[in-house]
């Protein structure tokens, strides 16, 4: 048996980008936080390029020079700054130098002379679009467009004359726009009624169309082509319907994303099939036709983050699975042949010891079938196995069986792990995702009760040793499960969770409040309901010991959520442990902090479970 430190020292390599000369960059957490590294050949010893205590969040090679742009925030505060690294002499320049603001990368121009980004530096609650020269810094950026919501820049048109911009109204409703790169004039592309997703948009090689994923008039997302010539200057929804053509239908599953090289027309898109990735590789053979190439059979079953090389002869992506830690692979586009380029360590733990989950479905209160991943330790004993019900965040998210060192550690210690995708999860169609909206919030908690019923009927599980654990929205689900169904639980672990929807919405980052109100309900119209479902207002029902873990710099779920639930639960006589990290945000990312945090969680569970 290996100790927890070893499992939390399993490395991950991801976020690949190709330089014009074929050098590969990627992020690797070998030092304890993700930093920028490069490789010239597969499985060589990589070169570390950044040496910060804080995490690097992305890196992107210039299309013309040996320089990279990368992002980094401070202490998990998510106010990312943009930097430029000269790959030859190693010098680093802060391109934005506005630590009070968020900066979201929008891509290099094709000549590498400029880059675009979105930032809330003018008004914390909204994002504007900026363009900046590659050697300019700080306030040199040109404000191209003043936004009125959550804007993201999707990249430059092939002629560098326009920018693609997405505005998110919430996670299940977006609009697309084109900005003139000189005047900033905005053109609306996707007028629609109701909630429609327009995501992963990419420019066509001629710049006259976009390829994107959408669920317009569909329960699941499909790959579509949007003809820009059909969209007028003042379009209505009939123009959108005429301009939008299906390229590939995902069937009962979502097309998750598309990567398209706008010079060659080569593309890779994925379907999310019950949480696993099904890749299609090919080349445009017409506006809506694709000549398909053999798809790579990558290990692990989950892949993403596609980046083409200069000629689109190859592409890099990361692959992972419950028994495969994350590594970067390079694929020959036409043949599907692939090679692993990175060698992220398993910390000496044999991959053969990792446990693969079983995909199961269980019945819930309204006769729906809820999917989940169930993992049993190798040496389980009938009726004596404790189980951790591990609930994902979001809620517009999905638990997928990627590698998780903590999960493998719990399995090695004799715990079973159950990971449900309760109603509200993504990956199973629009209708399923909306089943927990606003006044249906507690139906998703009832799905957790049904999961425990299914588990306690299993031969392996000890019904008196069931643990609820989850982070972010999953932390709310833990607290709600403890208050709604107190007799089911031996313990609860709340990581950066919501205890009070009212104080959460009042104190979360102003730039994201509107997006969250669309999911949970608004302070103005739904306050009474939000109070009724907030675990803090039902805290007297909690009977199980509670561990609360949080980052002091969390801009999403502020620290006050942890403080109030820990204080109120302790006042009720509940055994409570609270652990706060001053240099973390929405989640515990630094390895030394993760080791401290989860060692404390393990000790807590050993005592109470």
C-alpha positions as CSV (number, residue, x, y, z in Angstrom):
1,X,0.0,0.0,0.0
2,X,1.3,3.5,-0.9
3,X,0.7,6.5,1.3
4,X,-1.5,9.5,0.3
5,X,1.6,11.6,-0.6
6,X,2.5,9.2,-3.4
7,X,-1.0,9.3,-4.9
8,X,-1.1,13.1,-4.8
9,X,2.3,13.2,-6.4
10,X,1.0,11.5,-9.6
11,X,1.7,14.0,-12.3
12,X,-0.5,15.4,-15.1
13,X,0.7,16.8,-18.5
14,X,-1.8,18.7,-20.7
15,X,-2.6,22.0,-22.5
16,X,-0.3,21.3,-25.5
17,X,0.6,23.9,-28.2
18,X,2.9,23.6,-31.2
19,X,5.6,26.2,-32.1
20,X,6.2,26.9,-35.8
21,X,9.3,24.8,-35.7
22,X,7.5,21.8,-34.1
23,X,8.5,22.4,-30.5
24,X,5.8,21.2,-28.2
25,X,4.8,23.2,-25.1
26,X,2.6,21.8,-22.3
27,X,1.7,22.3,-18.7
28,X,3.0,19.9,-16.1
29,X,2.5,19.9,-12.4
30,X,5.8,18.2,-11.5
31,X,6.8,21.1,-9.1
32,X,3.5,21.1,-7.3
33,X,1.7,23.6,-9.5
34,X,1.2,23.5,-13.3
35,X,4.1,25.2,-15.0
36,X,5.1,25.7,-18.6
37,X,7.5,23.1,-20.2
38,X,8.7,22.3,-23.7
39,X,9.8,19.3,-25.7
40,X,11.5,18.9,-29.1
41,X,11.1,15.1,-29.4
42,X,8.9,12.5,-27.8
43,X,9.8,11.3,-24.3
44,X,12.9,13.5,-24.1
45,X,13.7,15.2,-20.8
46,X,11.6,18.3,-21.0
47,X,12.7,21.9,-20.4
48,X,11.0,23.8,-17.6
49,X,10.2,27.3,-18.8
50,X,8.4,28.9,-15.8
51,X,9.2,28.7,-12.1
52,X,6.4,30.3,-10.2
53,X,4.6,29.3,-7.0
54,X,1.3,30.0,-8.6
55,X,-0.3,28.0,-11.4
56,X,0.1,28.7,-15.1
57,X,-3.4,28.4,-16.6
58,X,-2.7,28.1,-20.4
59,X,0.1,28.6,-22.9
60,X,-0.1,29.4,-26.6
61,X,2.8,29.6,-29.1
62,X,3.0,32.5,-31.5
63,X,2.3,31.4,-35.1
64,X,5.4,33.1,-36.4
65,X,8.0,33.4,-33.6
66,X,9.6,31.4,-30.8
67,X,7.6,33.1,-28.1
68,X,4.6,32.0,-26.1
69,X,1.8,33.8,-24.3
70,X,0.7,32.3,-21.0
71,X,-1.7,33.1,-18.2
72,X,-1.3,33.0,-14.4
73,X,-3.3,34.2,-11.5
74,X,-2.3,34.8,-7.9
75,X,-3.3,32.5,-5.0
76,X,-6.2,31.1,-6.9
77,X,-7.9,34.5,-7.2
78,X,-8.7,33.9,-11.0
79,X,-7.6,37.4,-11.9
80,X,-5.3,36.0,-14.5
81,X,-2.6,38.2,-16.1
82,X,-1.1,37.5,-19.5
83,X,2.6,37.1,-20.0
84,X,5.0,36.7,-23.0
85,X,7.9,34.2,-22.8
86,X,10.9,34.5,-25.2
87,X,11.7,30.9,-25.8
88,X,15.3,31.6,-26.8
89,X,16.5,33.8,-23.9
90,X,13.8,32.9,-21.3
91,X,12.8,36.4,-20.6
92,X,9.2,37.0,-19.4
93,X,7.2,40.1,-19.8
94,X,3.9,40.9,-18.0
95,X,1.6,42.0,-20.9
96,X,-1.3,43.2,-18.9
97,X,-0.1,44.2,-15.4
98,X,-3.6,44.9,-14.1
99,X,-3.8,42.5,-11.1
100,X,-7.2,43.8,-10.1
101,X,-8.8,42.5,-13.3
102,X,-9.4,39.2,-15.1
103,X,-7.8,38.7,-18.5
104,X,-9.1,35.9,-20.8
105,X,-6.9,35.0,-23.8
106,X,-8.4,35.4,-27.2
107,X,-5.6,34.2,-29.5
108,X,-2.8,35.5,-31.7
109,X,-3.3,37.1,-35.0
110,X,-2.0,35.0,-37.9
111,X,1.0,37.2,-38.4
112,X,1.8,37.0,-34.6
113,X,2.0,40.8,-34.4
114,X,-1.1,41.2,-32.2
115,X,-3.3,39.3,-29.7
116,X,-6.8,39.7,-28.4
117,X,-8.3,39.2,-25.0
118,X,-11.4,39.9,-22.9
119,X,-11.1,41.7,-19.6
120,X,-13.2,43.3,-16.9
121,X,-10.7,46.0,-16.1
122,X,-13.1,48.9,-17.0
123,X,-16.1,47.5,-15.0
124,X,-15.7,44.4,-12.8
125,X,-19.1,43.1,-13.7
126,X,-18.7,43.0,-17.5
127,X,-16.0,42.0,-20.1
128,X,-14.7,44.2,-22.9
129,X,-12.6,43.1,-25.9
130,X,-9.1,44.4,-26.3
131,X,-6.4,44.1,-29.0
132,X,-2.7,44.6,-28.1
133,X,0.6,44.5,-29.9
134,X,2.9,41.6,-29.0
135,X,5.5,43.9,-27.4
136,X,3.1,46.3,-25.7
137,X,2.3,46.1,-22.0
138,X,-0.1,47.3,-19.4
139,X,-2.4,50.1,-20.6
140,X,-1.1,50.0,-24.2
141,X,-4.0,47.7,-25.2
142,X,-6.7,49.1,-27.5
143,X,-10.2,48.9,-26.2
144,X,-12.0,47.5,-29.2
145,X,-15.5,46.9,-27.9
146,X,-17.2,47.7,-24.6
147,X,-19.2,44.7,-23.5
148,X,-22.4,44.4,-21.4
149,X,-21.9,40.9,-20.1
150,X,-19.7,37.8,-20.1
151,X,-17.7,38.0,-23.3
152,X,-15.0,35.7,-24.6
153,X,-12.9,36.1,-27.7
154,X,-12.9,33.0,-30.0
155,X,-10.1,33.9,-32.4
156,X,-9.1,35.9,-35.4
157,X,-10.6,35.4,-38.9
158,X,-8.1,34.0,-41.5
159,X,-7.5,37.5,-42.9
160,X,-7.0,39.0,-39.3
161,X,-9.7,41.5,-40.2
162,X,-12.4,40.3,-37.7
163,X,-12.7,38.7,-34.3
164,X,-15.1,36.0,-33.2
165,X,-16.8,36.9,-29.9
166,X,-19.1,34.8,-27.7
167,X,-21.4,36.2,-25.1
168,X,-22.6,33.8,-22.4
169,X,-26.0,34.5,-20.8
170,X,-25.5,31.4,-18.7
171,X,-23.9,28.0,-19.3
172,X,-26.8,26.9,-21.5
173,X,-27.3,30.0,-23.6
174,X,-24.8,31.9,-25.7
175,X,-24.7,34.3,-28.6
176,X,-22.0,34.7,-31.3
177,X,-20.8,38.0,-32.8
178,X,-18.2,39.2,-35.2
179,X,-16.2,42.3,-34.4
180,X,-14.4,44.3,-37.0
181,X,-10.8,44.3,-35.8
182,X,-10.3,48.0,-36.7
183,X,-13.6,49.7,-35.9
184,X,-15.0,47.4,-33.3
185,X,-18.3,47.3,-35.0
186,X,-20.3,44.3,-33.8
187,X,-22.5,42.0,-35.9
188,X,-24.9,39.6,-34.3
189,X,-24.9,36.1,-35.8
190,X,-27.3,34.0,-33.6
191,X,-30.6,35.7,-32.8
192,X,-32.8,33.2,-31.0
193,X,-35.5,32.7,-28.4
194,X,-35.0,30.5,-25.4
195,X,-31.8,28.8,-24.3
196,X,-29.5,27.7,-27.0
197,X,-25.8,26.7,-26.8
198,X,-23.4,27.9,-29.5
199,X,-20.0,26.7,-28.4
200,X,-16.5,25.7,-29.7
201,X,-16.9,28.0,-32.8
202,X,-14.1,28.0,-35.3
203,X,-13.4,30.0,-38.5
204,X,-13.7,28.3,-41.8
205,X,-10.6,28.4,-44.1
206,X,-12.2,31.1,-46.3
207,X,-13.5,33.1,-43.4
208,X,-17.1,33.0,-44.8
209,X,-18.5,30.6,-42.2
210,X,-18.1,29.2,-38.7
211,X,-18.0,25.6,-37.6
212,X,-19.5,25.1,-34.2
213,X,-21.4,22.9,-31.8
214,X,-25.0,23.8,-31.0
215,X,-28.3,22.3,-29.7
216,X,-30.4,24.7,-31.7
217,X,-33.8,22.8,-32.2
218,X,-32.2,19.7,-30.7
219,X,-31.9,18.0,-27.3
220,X,-28.2,17.2,-27.9
221,X,-25.4,19.2,-29.5
222,X,-24.4,18.6,-33.1
223,X,-21.6,19.9,-35.3
224,X,-22.9,22.7,-37.6
225,X,-21.8,25.2,-40.2
226,X,-23.0,28.8,-39.9
227,X,-22.9,30.6,-43.3
228,X,-22.0,34.2,-42.5
229,X,-23.1,35.3,-46.0
230,X,-26.7,34.4,-45.1
231,X,-26.7,36.4,-41.9
232,X,-27.7,40.0,-42.6
233,X,-26.7,43.1,-40.7
234,X,-29.9,43.1,-38.6
235,X,-30.8,39.3,-38.6
236,X,-33.7,37.6,-37.0
237,X,-34.1,33.9,-36.1
238,X,-35.3,32.9,-39.5
239,X,-31.9,34.1,-40.9
240,X,-30.2,31.9,-38.3
241,X,-32.3,28.9,-39.2
242,X,-31.5,29.3,-42.9
243,X,-27.7,29.9,-42.3
244,X,-27.2,26.9,-40.0
245,X,-26.6,23.5,-41.6
246,X,-25.8,20.2,-39.8
247,X,-22.4,18.7,-40.5
248,X,-22.4,15.8,-38.0
249,X,-25.1,14.7,-35.7
250,X,-24.2,13.3,-32.3
251,X,-27.4,11.2,-32.1
252,X,-28.3,10.7,-28.5
253,X,-24.9,12.1,-27.4
254,X,-23.4,15.6,-27.5
255,X,-20.8,16.6,-29.9
256,X,-18.5,18.1,-27.3
257,X,-16.2,20.3,-29.3
258,X,-14.4,20.9,-32.6
259,X,-10.9,22.0,-33.5
260,X,-10.4,23.2,-37.1
261,X,-7.2,24.3,-38.8
262,X,-8.3,27.4,-40.8
263,X,-5.6,26.9,-43.5
264,X,-6.1,23.3,-44.4
265,X,-9.6,22.5,-43.3
266,X,-8.5,19.6,-41.2
267,X,-10.5,19.0,-38.1
268,X,-11.1,16.9,-35.0
269,X,-14.4,16.7,-33.2
270,X,-15.5,14.6,-30.3
271,X,-18.7,13.0,-29.0
272,X,-19.3,12.5,-25.3
273,X,-20.6,8.9,-25.1
274,X,-21.6,8.1,-21.5
275,X,-18.7,10.2,-20.3
276,X,-16.1,8.7,-22.7
277,X,-14.6,10.4,-25.8
278,X,-15.3,9.2,-29.3
279,X,-13.0,11.1,-31.7
280,X,-13.6,11.9,-35.4
281,X,-10.6,13.1,-37.5
282,X,-10.9,14.3,-41.0
283,X,-10.8,17.1,-43.6
284,X,-13.4,19.3,-45.0
285,X,-14.5,18.1,-48.4
286,X,-17.2,20.7,-48.9
287,X,-19.2,23.1,-46.8
288,X,-20.9,20.2,-44.8
289,X,-18.9,17.2,-46.0
290,X,-15.9,15.6,-44.2
291,X,-13.4,13.1,-45.5
292,X,-12.7,11.0,-42.4
293,X,-9.3,9.7,-41.5
294,X,-8.6,6.8,-39.1
295,X,-9.2,7.9,-35.5
296,X,-6.5,7.2,-32.9
297,X,-7.3,4.5,-30.3
298,X,-5.8,6.5,-27.3
299,X,-5.5,5.0,-23.9
300,X,-7.8,5.9,-21.1
301,X,-11.0,6.7,-23.0
302,X,-11.0,10.5,-22.4
303,X,-9.2,13.0,-24.7
304,X,-9.3,16.7,-25.5
305,X,-7.3,19.9,-25.9
306,X,-6.5,19.5,-29.6
307,X,-3.7,21.6,-31.1
308,X,-2.6,21.3,-34.8
309,X,1.0,21.8,-35.8
310,X,1.9,24.4,-38.5
311,X,0.9,22.3,-41.5
312,X,-1.9,20.3,-39.7
313,X,0.0,17.1,-40.5
314,X,-0.1,16.3,-36.8
315,X,-2.1,17.3,-33.8
316,X,-1.4,17.1,-30.1
317,X,-4.0,16.4,-27.4
318,X,-4.1,15.1,-23.8
319,X,-5.6,11.7,-22.9
320,X,-6.6,10.3,-19.5
321,X,-8.6,7.6,-17.9
322,X,-9.3,6.3,-14.4
323,X,-6.2,4.0,-14.8
324,X,-4.2,6.4,-17.0
325,X,-2.8,9.6,-15.6
326,X,-3.0,12.6,-18.0
327,X,-0.3,12.8,-20.7
328,X,0.1,14.5,-24.1
329,X,0.0,12.5,-27.3
330,X,0.8,13.5,-30.8
331,X,-1.3,12.0,-33.6
332,X,-0.5,11.7,-37.3
333,X,-3.7,13.2,-38.8
334,X,-4.1,11.0,-41.9
335,X,-3.2,7.7,-40.3
336,X,-4.3,7.9,-36.7
337,X,-0.9,6.7,-35.6
338,X,0.1,8.3,-32.3
339,X,2.9,8.5,-29.8
340,X,3.1,9.6,-26.2
341,X,5.3,12.7,-25.9
342,X,5.2,13.4,-22.2
343,X,6.2,11.2,-19.4
344,X,4.1,12.4,-16.5
345,X,5.1,10.1,-13.6
346,X,2.8,7.8,-11.6
347,X,5.0,8.5,-8.6
348,X,6.2,4.9,-8.8
349,X,2.7,3.4,-8.3
350,X,2.0,0.7,-10.9
351,X,-0.8,1.6,-13.3
352,X,-1.9,-2.0,-12.9
353,X,-2.9,-1.2,-9.3
354,X,-5.4,1.5,-10.4
355,X,-9.1,0.6,-10.4
356,X,-11.4,1.0,-13.4
357,X,-15.0,2.0,-12.5
358,X,-18.1,0.3,-13.6
359,X,-20.7,2.4,-15.5
360,X,-24.0,1.7,-13.8
361,X,-27.5,3.2,-13.8
362,X,-29.9,3.3,-10.8
363,X,-33.6,4.1,-10.4
364,X,-34.7,7.3,-8.7
365,X,-37.9,8.7,-7.2
366,X,-39.6,9.5,-10.6
367,X,-38.5,6.3,-12.3
368,X,-35.7,8.0,-14.2
369,X,-32.4,6.1,-14.6
370,X,-29.4,8.0,-13.2
371,X,-25.9,7.2,-14.5
372,X,-22.9,6.9,-12.3
373,X,-19.5,5.3,-11.9
374,X,-19.0,2.7,-9.2
375,X,-15.6,1.5,-8.1
376,X,-14.9,-1.3,-5.6
377,X,-11.6,-1.9,-3.9
378,X,-9.9,-5.2,-4.9
379,X,-10.2,-6.7,-1.4
380,X,-13.8,-5.7,-0.6
381,X,-15.7,-7.8,1.9
382,X,-19.4,-8.4,1.8
383,X,-21.4,-6.0,3.9
384,X,-18.3,-4.3,5.4
385,X,-17.1,-1.9,2.7
386,X,-17.4,1.8,3.4
387,X,-18.4,4.0,0.4
388,X,-17.7,7.6,-0.5
389,X,-20.5,9.2,-2.6
390,X,-18.4,11.8,-4.6
391,X,-20.6,14.5,-6.1
392,X,-19.4,16.7,-8.9
393,X,-19.7,20.5,-9.1
394,X,-21.3,22.7,-11.7
395,X,-24.1,21.7,-11.6
396,X,-23.7,22.1,-15.4
397,X,-20.9,19.6,-15.5
398,X,-20.4,15.9,-15.6
399,X,-18.3,13.4,-13.7
400,X,-16.1,11.6,-16.2
401,X,-13.7,8.8,-15.4
402,X,-10.5,10.7,-15.7
403,X,-7.5,10.0,-13.5
404,X,-7.9,11.1,-9.8
405,X,-5.1,10.2,-7.4
406,X,-7.3,10.8,-4.3
407,X,-9.9,8.4,-5.7
408,X,-7.3,5.7,-6.2
409,X,-6.0,6.3,-2.7
410,X,-9.4,5.8,-1.2
411,X,-9.8,2.6,-3.2
412,X,-6.4,1.3,-2.0
413,X,-7.6,2.0,1.6
414,X,-10.7,-0.2,1.2
415,X,-13.3,2.4,0.4
416,X,-15.7,2.0,-2.5
417,X,-16.4,5.2,-4.5
418,X,-19.7,6.1,-6.2
419,X,-19.8,9.1,-8.6
420,X,-23.4,9.8,-9.7
421,X,-24.3,12.2,-12.6
422,X,-27.6,13.3,-11.0
423,X,-30.2,15.3,-12.9
424,X,-28.8,18.7,-13.9
425,X,-25.5,17.1,-15.2
426,X,-24.4,17.8,-18.7
427,X,-23.7,15.0,-21.3
428,X,-27.2,13.6,-21.4
429,X,-29.1,16.1,-23.4
430,X,-30.8,19.5,-22.8
431,X,-33.9,18.1,-21.0
432,X,-31.8,16.2,-18.4
433,X,-29.7,19.2,-17.7
434,X,-32.7,21.4,-17.0
435,X,-34.4,19.0,-14.5
436,X,-32.8,20.7,-11.5
437,X,-33.3,24.4,-12.5
438,X,-34.4,26.8,-9.8
439,X,-37.5,25.4,-8.0
440,X,-36.5,21.8,-9.0
441,X,-33.2,22.1,-7.2
442,X,-34.0,19.6,-4.5
443,X,-34.9,16.9,-7.0
444,X,-31.2,16.5,-7.7
445,X,-30.6,15.9,-3.9
446,X,-33.3,13.3,-4.0
447,X,-31.2,11.5,-6.7
448,X,-28.5,11.3,-4.1
449,X,-30.8,9.6,-1.6
450,X,-31.7,7.1,-4.4
451,X,-28.0,6.5,-5.0
452,X,-27.6,5.6,-1.3
453,X,-30.5,3.2,-1.5
454,X,-28.9,1.5,-4.5
455,X,-25.6,1.3,-2.7
456,X,-27.0,-0.1,0.5
457,X,-28.7,-2.9,-1.5
458,X,-25.3,-3.8,-2.9
459,X,-23.6,-6.9,-1.4
460,X,-20.4,-5.1,-0.7
461,X,-21.6,-1.9,1.1
462,X,-21.9,-1.3,4.8
463,X,-25.0,0.9,5.1
464,X,-23.7,2.5,8.3
465,X,-20.5,3.8,6.7
466,X,-21.6,6.0,3.8
467,X,-19.8,9.3,3.2
468,X,-20.9,12.3,1.2
469,X,-18.1,14.3,-0.4
470,X,-18.2,17.0,-3.1
471,X,-16.7,20.3,-4.2
472,X,-18.2,23.7,-5.2
473,X,-21.9,22.9,-6.2
474,X,-21.0,19.4,-5.1
475,X,-20.3,20.9,-1.7
476,X,-23.8,22.3,-1.6
477,X,-25.1,18.8,-2.5
478,X,-23.2,17.4,0.4
479,X,-24.7,19.9,2.8
480,X,-28.1,19.5,1.4
481,X,-27.9,15.7,1.6
482,X,-26.8,16.0,5.2
483,X,-29.8,18.2,6.1
484,X,-32.4,16.5,4.0
485,X,-31.5,12.9,4.7
486,X,-29.5,13.0,7.9
487,X,-29.9,9.3,8.8
488,X,-28.1,8.1,5.7
489,X,-24.6,9.5,6.4
490,X,-21.6,8.6,8.6
491,X,-19.8,11.8,7.6
492,X,-19.7,14.7,5.1
493,X,-16.8,16.5,3.4
494,X,-17.7,19.9,1.9
495,X,-15.0,21.4,-0.3
496,X,-15.6,25.1,-1.3
497,X,-19.3,24.5,-1.2
498,X,-22.4,26.7,-1.1
499,X,-24.1,26.9,2.3
500,X,-26.4,29.8,1.7
501,X,-27.6,30.7,-1.8
502,X,-28.5,34.2,-0.8
503,X,-25.1,35.1,0.6
504,X,-23.4,33.2,-2.2
505,X,-25.1,35.2,-4.9
506,X,-24.6,38.5,-3.0
507,X,-20.8,37.9,-2.6
508,X,-19.7,35.9,-5.6
509,X,-17.7,37.8,-8.3
510,X,-20.0,40.4,-9.8
511,X,-18.9,39.2,-13.3
512,X,-20.6,35.8,-12.8
513,X,-23.7,36.7,-10.7
514,X,-26.0,36.9,-13.6
515,X,-24.8,33.6,-15.0
516,X,-25.4,31.8,-11.7
517,X,-28.8,33.4,-11.1
518,X,-30.0,31.8,-14.4
519,X,-29.3,28.4,-12.9
520,X,-30.2,28.9,-9.2
521,X,-32.8,31.7,-9.2
522,X,-32.5,35.4,-8.8
523,X,-32.1,37.4,-5.5
524,X,-34.9,39.7,-6.6
525,X,-37.5,37.2,-7.6
526,X,-36.6,33.9,-5.9
527,X,-35.1,35.0,-2.5
528,X,-37.6,33.1,-0.4
529,X,-37.0,29.9,-2.4
530,X,-33.3,30.3,-2.2
531,X,-33.5,30.7,1.5
532,X,-35.7,27.6,1.8
533,X,-33.2,25.3,0.0
534,X,-30.0,26.8,1.6
535,X,-28.5,24.2,4.0
536,X,-27.6,26.9,6.5
537,X,-31.3,27.4,7.2
538,X,-31.8,23.7,7.9
539,X,-28.5,23.2,9.8
540,X,-30.3,21.8,12.9
541,X,-30.9,18.6,10.9
542,X,-27.2,17.7,10.4
543,X,-26.2,14.7,12.5
544,X,-23.1,13.5,10.7
545,X,-19.6,14.8,11.5
546,X,-18.6,17.5,8.9
547,X,-15.3,18.5,7.4
548,X,-15.2,21.9,5.7
549,X,-12.3,22.8,3.3
550,X,-12.0,26.2,1.6
551,X,-9.6,28.6,-0.1
552,X,-9.5,32.2,1.3
553,X,-9.2,33.7,-2.2
554,X,-12.1,31.9,-3.7
555,X,-13.9,34.4,-6.0
556,X,-16.7,32.0,-6.9
557,X,-17.9,30.6,-3.6
558,X,-16.6,33.1,-1.0
559,X,-15.0,32.0,2.2
560,X,-18.0,33.1,4.2
561,X,-19.9,30.1,3.0
562,X,-17.5,27.8,4.8
563,X,-17.3,30.0,7.9
564,X,-21.1,30.1,8.4
565,X,-21.8,26.4,8.0
566,X,-18.9,25.4,10.2
567,X,-19.9,27.8,12.9
568,X,-23.6,26.9,12.8
569,X,-23.1,23.1,12.6
570,X,-20.6,23.2,15.5
571,X,-23.2,25.2,17.6
572,X,-25.6,22.4,17.1
573,X,-23.1,20.0,18.6
574,X,-22.0,18.4,15.3
575,X,-18.3,17.4,15.3
576,X,-16.8,19.9,12.8
577,X,-13.3,20.4,11.4
578,X,-12.6,23.4,9.2
579,X,-9.4,24.0,7.2
580,X,-8.8,27.1,5.2
581,X,-5.8,27.9,2.9
582,X,-4.8,31.5,2.6
583,X,-3.1,30.9,-0.8
584,X,-5.9,29.0,-2.5
585,X,-9.0,29.9,-4.4
586,X,-11.9,27.8,-5.7
587,X,-10.3,24.5,-5.0
588,X,-7.0,23.3,-3.5
589,X,-4.5,23.2,-6.4
590,X,-1.0,23.4,-4.8
591,X,0.4,20.0,-4.1
592,X,1.7,20.7,-0.6
593,X,-1.7,22.1,0.3
594,X,-3.5,19.2,-1.2
595,X,-1.4,16.8,0.8
596,X,-2.1,18.7,4.0
597,X,-5.8,19.0,3.2
598,X,-6.5,15.5,2.2
599,X,-4.3,14.0,5.0
600,X,-6.6,15.8,7.4
601,X,-9.7,14.5,5.5
602,X,-8.4,11.0,5.6
603,X,-7.7,11.3,9.3
604,X,-11.2,12.7,9.9
605,X,-12.8,9.8,8.0
606,X,-10.6,7.2,9.8
607,X,-11.9,8.6,13.1
608,X,-15.6,8.8,12.1
609,X,-16.1,6.1,9.5
